[in-house]
Amino acid sequence: MPTFFPRWTLKTSGDVAPDERLPWPQTTVMGIQHVVAMFGSTALAPILMGFDPNTSVFFSGIGTLIFFLITGGRLPSYLGSSFAFIAVVIAASGYTGSGPNPNIGVALGGIVAAGVVYALIGVLVQAFGTGWIERLMPPVVTGAIVAAIGLNLAPVAVKNLSASSFDAVVGLATALAVGLVAVNGRGAIGRLPILIGAAFGYVVYIVGANVMGFGKPVDFSGIGQAAWFGLPNFTAPVFQASAMALVAPIAVILVAENLGHVKALAAMTGRDFDPLIGRAFIADGVATAVSGMGGGTGVTTYAENMGVMAVTRIYSTLVFVVAAGVALLLGFSPKFGALILTLPVPVIGGLALVVFGLIAATGGRIWVLNKVDFSSPRNLLVAGIALTAGAGDLTLHLGSFTLGGIGTATFGAILLYQVLRERRAT
């Protein structure tokens, strides 16, 4: 008789399917490995938006548990902080790029709105399937939107490297370290380029600033003063129409991103996950809204965790319950958050240079993998206009409604693709 959750069967060797499990000690180790794999990225995203990393990591654990429950424990995924929100959160809150975000409440209201829109799209997908999404957002459109996000974020990374020559050297050294690990790292090391690059840049900065006096020394006093255990810093959202209009369209990006992840998981596991796509969207949307209600970032499925699954061939969904528990424990440690907040600005800038560049390049990768034909004027115009709108942060003011560069690029690409239909040859 079918049950809501699968009956996980014990497996001690070979590939481990989503409805199978390893012995508990190995399951625990695998859960920790997933948290480590995603940690560099999911801690970096909140810092770039001026959010509290403790709170964001805590809600990544909550979000992962929500995802596990709504998908019935059948879809292996970890939800981490989404980089898609960075540009619109910065625009909506007027964040200057360093320290805590003073207008975080306004940004949170937008994140909640995006989560609600995302969940509603999931309801539609559950009822009608994904065909309408694939017709509305074919690869040329999704690639253009993703690339536009990366280009829109480029000034943020450059700003964090531009204060001095020393900052530029540290930032570029950090970016180089990330690249070397990503290209040449093997096994578990190769899955941690952000984490290892951040550690390397941190050491370079401390030697240059604290020892040699080339920059502002890192202040470690906050770590000593912070408690080992304590509640995360929860913040309530402020629902402002203009901010919600800026942030909510990101739901469209998350749909395209998550759809690709679910399809990739299906290919890796040999399972048909199409019946779960709607529930995955609903779960992602609910998790994002819950995170926004308490002071966390928007969340999404993570490519880093999919990479770990591809290498280990372990897809047991119980691993992610353990991973969520580890994230919750980190969220309850103010000392851990204080350590993260000592990360120097140029190191953050170097990491952002890599991450934002990869986001832009991922758009091109979508085009290549799907063999998008750029000899077609329709495809060329859709991509070109969306990229320029995103990179130039084209903002539209329609009465009290404001649509930022990411929103303009997103809706512009979708609408242009539908309007610019080429005449069939007769």
N, C-alpha and C positions, 0 to 999 in steps of 0.2 A: 504494500500500500504506500503511495507516494507521501512523503513528509515535506514540511516547509524547508527544513534544513536537511542536507544529505547525511547519510550514515557513513561517517569517515572510517575507512578500513585501514588497518595498519600495513605499512609498506616499509621494508628495511633496505631495499636496494633498487637500482634502476630509476626510471622516471617516476615521479610522484604526482598523480593527477589531482585536480582540485578537490575531489571527494575522497582522497586518500590522505594519510598522515604519516609522518615519521614518528619514532619514539619521542616522548616529550622533551628529553634533554636536547636532542638534535633540532626539534621544532623551535625550542627557545633560542638556540644559537642562530638559526636561520632568521628568526624574527629580529634579533639584534642586528644581524648583517643588513637587513633591509632598511632599518632605521639609519644605520651608518651610511649606507649608499645614498639615501635621499637627503641626509642631514645638511650637507653643504649647501644644496640648493634651497631647501625649505627653510633654512635659517637666514640665507642671504636675501630672499624676497622680502620678508618683513622689514629688514634693516633698510633696504632701498626705498621703502615706503614710509619709514619712520614709525613702524609698528613695534610692539614689544615682542621679541623673539620667543620668550617664554610662553606668552599667551598663544602665539601662533603655532608653536610646536604642540602645545596642549590641545588646541582645536584640530590639529592634523590627526591626533590620536582619536579624538571624539568623532571626527569626520570619517575616519577609517572604520570605526565601529558602526556608525550609521550606515555606511556603504555595505558592510558585511550583513547587517540585519535586513536591509531593504532588498538586497539581491539574494537573500536566502542562503548566504554562505556558499554561493556557487560560482562567483566570479572573483578570481584572485587579483586584488588591487590594493594599493596604499594611496591615500589622498594626502598630498602635500601642498604647500603654498604655491599658487599659480602665478607665474610671471606675466600672464596676460593682463592682470589687473594693474600692473605697476604704472604704466603711462596714464591711464584714466584716473587712478587714485591720486597721482601727483597733480594732475590737472584739476580735479574736483576739489582737492583740499588746499591747493596752493603751496604744497610742501617744497621747502627750499633745498632739501637734499642732505641734511645732516641733523643728527639728534632726533628726539621724539617729535612726532607729527602733532602740532598744536590743534589741528582741525580733524583729528582722527574720527570723531563722531560723524562728521559729514560724509567722510569716505566710507564708514561702516554702513550708513544708510544706503549708499549706492551698492555696496556689496550684497546687502540683504535683498535689494531689488533685483540684482543680477541672479541671485540664487532662486528667487521666486519665479522669474522668467524661465530660467533653466529647467526647473522642476515642471513647469507647465508645458514646456516643449517635450519633456519626457512623457508626460501624460498623453500628449498627441501621438508620440511615437509608439507608445504602448498600444494605442487604439488603432493606428493606421499604418504602422511600419515606418521604415526609414527611407523609402523610395522618394518621398517628397523632399526630404532634406538633400539627398544626393542630386536631385534635379535642380534644386534651388542653389546649391553650393557645390558645383562640380570642381574638379581639381584646380582649374585655372583660377577660380574664385577663392578657394580656401588657401591656395599657395600665395596669392596676392595679399590676402588679409594677414596671414602669418608674417610674411616678409615686411609688410607695412608696419606691423607692431615693432619688430626689431629695429627698423629704421627710425621710427618715432622715438624710441628709447635712446638712440645713439647719443644725443646731447647730454643725457644724464651721466653716462659713463665717462664721456670726455671731460665734463665739468669736474668730476672727482679726481681727475689726473692733472688738472691744469693750474693748481695753486702754486706750484714751484717745480724746478727741475728735479729736485729730490723726489717729490711726489710722483712725477712722471716716470722716473727710473723704477721706483718701487712698484708702481702699477703695471708697467710693462714687464718687469721681472715676474710678477705674480701671474700675469697672463701667459707668459712663456712657460712657467712651471706647469700650469694647467694643461697647456698644449702638449708638453713633453710627456706628462703622465697619461693623457688621453690617447696619444699616438703610440707610445712605447711601453706603457704599463701592461703587465700581464696578470691574469687571474683577478683576485680581489683588489689589488692595487689599481688596476686599470679601470675599476668601477668607481674610484674615489678621486677623480681629478680636481673637483672643486674643493674638497676637504684638504687634500694634500697641497694644492696650489695656495690655498688660504694660509695654511700653516707655514709654508715657505715664505710667502710675502710678509707674514707677521714677523718672522725671525729677521728678515732683511730690514724691515722697518725699525725694529727694536735696536738692532746693531747700529743702523744709521742715525736714528733719532736719540735713543736713550744713552747710547755709548759714545757716539761721535758728534752728536749735537747738530745734525743737519736738518732736523725737523722737530716738531712738538713732541716731547716724550710721551709714551703711553702711561697713563695713570692707572695703576693697579689697585688703588685704595678701595674702589667700589667693590672689588671681589672679596676683600677681607671683611668689609662691613656687611656684605649680603649674607642672609641666613641660608643654611643648607636646604631647609624645607620651608615652604610657605605657599600661599595661594597665588595663582597668576593674577596679573593686573587686569581685571575685567573692566571693559568700557562699554557704555550703552550707545547705540546708534542714534544719529540725528537725521531725520528724514527730510531732506531738502530737495525739492523737485528738480532743480537744475543739476545737482550732483547725481541724483538717481538717473536722470536722462543721459548723463555722460558715461556712467559705469554700467548700467543695465545691458547695453548692447554687447558687452563682452560675453554674455551668455551664448551668443552665436558662435564665438570663437571656441568656447569650451565644448560646444556640441560637436564641432568638426574634429577637435582634438581627441575627445573621448571616443567618438565613433572610430577613429583610426586606431586607438589603443585596443578597443574591444575586438576589432577585426584582426589585429596583430596577435592578440592572445588566442583567438580562435585558431589561427594558423599554427601557433606554437604548440598548442595542446591537442589539436585535432578534434576539438569539440565545436558544436554549433551553439554559439552564444547569441545569435540574432534575437531569440525570444527574450533575452535579458537586457537588450540595449535600452529599451524604454525605462526599465527599472534602474539601470545604471545612471541614466540621465537624471531621473527623479532623485536618486540617492545623492548624486553629486550636487544637485541643486539644493536639496534639504541641508546637506552638510555645509554648503557655502553660506546659506541663510543663517544657520545656527552659529557658525563661526563669526559672521558679521554681527550677530546680536550680542556677542560677548567680548568683542575686541580683537578677533582673529582675522586673518586674510581670507580671501576666496581660495577655495581648494580645488584640486583636480587630480586625476590619475597621473602617475609619474613614470616617465620613460626609464629612469634609473632603476626602478624596481622591476620593470619588465626586462631590463638588461640582466639583472641578477637572476631572474627566472630562466632566461635563455641560456645562461652559462651553467646554472646548477641543475636545470631540468626538474626543479621542485616547484610545483604549482599549488600545493596544498593551501586552501584558504585559511586554515587554522594558523598558519605562519603569520598571517597579517593581524590576527587577534593579538598574538604575542607582540608584534611590532607596535600595535596601537597602545598596548599596555606600557611598553618602554617609553613611547613618546609622552604618555600621560605622566610618568614618573619624572621625566626631564622637565615637563611643564610645571611641576611642583617644586622645582629647585631654583630659587632666586639667584643662588651663587652661579649656577650654570648660565642664567641669563646675563648676569653681570660680566662673566667672562666673554660672552659673545659680543657684548656692547663695547668691549675694549678694542675690537677689530678696527685698525686705522682706516681712515677715509680713502687713501690711495690704494690700499689693498682691496677695499670694496670696489673701487673704481676699476681695478685690474680684472677682478672677477666679473664685474658688469660688462666690461669690454668683450670678454669671451662669451658670456651668456647671451647678451643682446645680439652679438654678431651671429651666434648659432641660431637664434630665433629667426633672424633675417634669412640666413642661409637655408634653414629648414623649409622656408617657402619655396625656394628654388628646388630643393630636394623633392618636394611634393610634385612639382612640375615634371621633373626628370623621371621619377618613378612611374608617373601616370602618362608619360609620353605626350604632354600637352603640345599641340601643334601651334607654334608661334608664327607660322607662315599665314595663319588665319588673322585677318585684321581685327576680328571680334576679340580673339584671345589677347592679341597684342595691346589693343586699346584698354581692355578691362584691366590687365596687369599694370600697364604704364600709368594710367590715371590713378589707380588705387595706391600704387607705390608713391607717387608724387604727393598725393593728398595726405598719406600717412607720414612720410618723411618731412613734409613741410608743415605738419600739424594744422591742416586746413580746418578751421573752426567755423561752423555755421550758426548764426544767431537768428532764430525765428521767433520773434516776440520774447517771451520768457524762457523759451526752450533753447538750449545750447547743445550742439553736437560737436564734440571734439574731433581731432584728427583721426583717431582710431575708429570712432563711430562713422565719420564721413567716408573713410576708406572702406569700412565693412559694408555699409548699406549702399555706397556707390558702386562697389564691385558687384554686389548681388543684383542691383537694379540695372546696371549697364549690361550685364550678361543677358538679362531677359529682354532688354530693349533692343540691343544691337544684334538682332537676328539676321543672319546673312541670307540673301535670296538664293534659292536653289537654282542650279543651272538648268536651262530648258533646252 
